[in-house]
Amino acid sequence: MFDVTMAHAATAATVATDAGLGGLILEKAGQYVLIIAFFGSIIWFLRFLYGPKGIFRDPAWDRWNDQARREAELAARDADAQPQAASHAQQPAGAAAPSDGERR
């Protein structure tokens, strides 16, 4: 009789938790949703504290980022300017660009 009562109580408890929020927690998809929401809130909170314009963000990080951005822009300009300078150096000042017939 004790075993039947405990089994019946366990079944009743399972049925009771399958409804509502308990059902969401017990389902595998619901667990994934809660895990994603939990870690998403942690990521958002850390971004709020330390991200761009964050409360605890060190101003040196912004200076380093600005300096790196300026250096990258200068390197890109130099890379673009080198092929143009090389093509201008090969042609005399008064010479026109060769036509298709002259290239062959």
N, C-alpha and C positions, 0 to 999 in steps of 0.2 A: 504494500500500500504506500509506503514512503517513496519508493522509486517512481510509482505512477504519479504521485502528487508533485514531486520535483520535476519530472519531465513535463507535466502539464504546466507548471509554473514557468519553466524555461521557454516553452512554446508561447505562452501568453506574453512573456516579456519581449520575445523576439517580434511578435506581431505588434506590440505597442510601440516599439522603437522604429518600426518600418514606416511609420506615418510622420509627416512633417519634417522638421529639421533633422531628426534622428535618422530618417530614411536617406536624407542627403549625405549625411556623414558616413553611413554604412555602405552606400553604393560606391563602387570603384571610381566612376566618373565624378561623383560628388567629392570624393577625396582629392582627386586631381584638381578640381576647381578650387577647393579650399587651399591646397598647397600653392597653387599659382597665385591666388589672392594674397596669401600670407607673404610669400617672397616678393611679390610685386609691391606690397605696402612697405616692406623693408627697403627695397631699391628706391622707391619714391622718397622715403624718409631720408636716406643717405644722400640722395641727390639734392634734396631740399637743404640739408645741412652743409654739404661740401661741394655741390655742383656749381655751375656758373651762377654768380651772384648769390652764393650760399652764405649762410650766417657765419659758419666757421671756416670759410675758404681763405687760404693764405693769399694775400695780394701778390706775393712773389710768383705764384703759379700763373697769374694773369700776365705779369711782365714777361715770364719765360715763354708763354704761348705767343704773345705779340712779337717778341724777338724772333722766334722760330718762324712765324708767319712771314715776317719781313724778309728774313733770309731766304725762304722758299720762293717768294715773289722775285727777289733779285736773281736767284739762280735760274728761274724760269725765263726772266727777261734776257739774261746772258745767253741762255741756250737758244732762244729765238733769234737773238741778234747775231750770233756767230755764223749761221748759214747764210744770212743776208749779207753780212760783211764779206764772206768768202766769195759769193757770187758777184758782188760789186767790184772786188779786187781783181777778178779775172778779166773784166771788160774795161777797155779804155774809156775815158770820160765821154768822148764824142761818138762812140760806136753804138749802133742800134742792136737790139736783140736779134739773134739769127732767126730766119724763117724756117719753116719745115723743110724746104728744099735744101737749105744750107746745112742742116743738121745731118742729113743722110749722106 
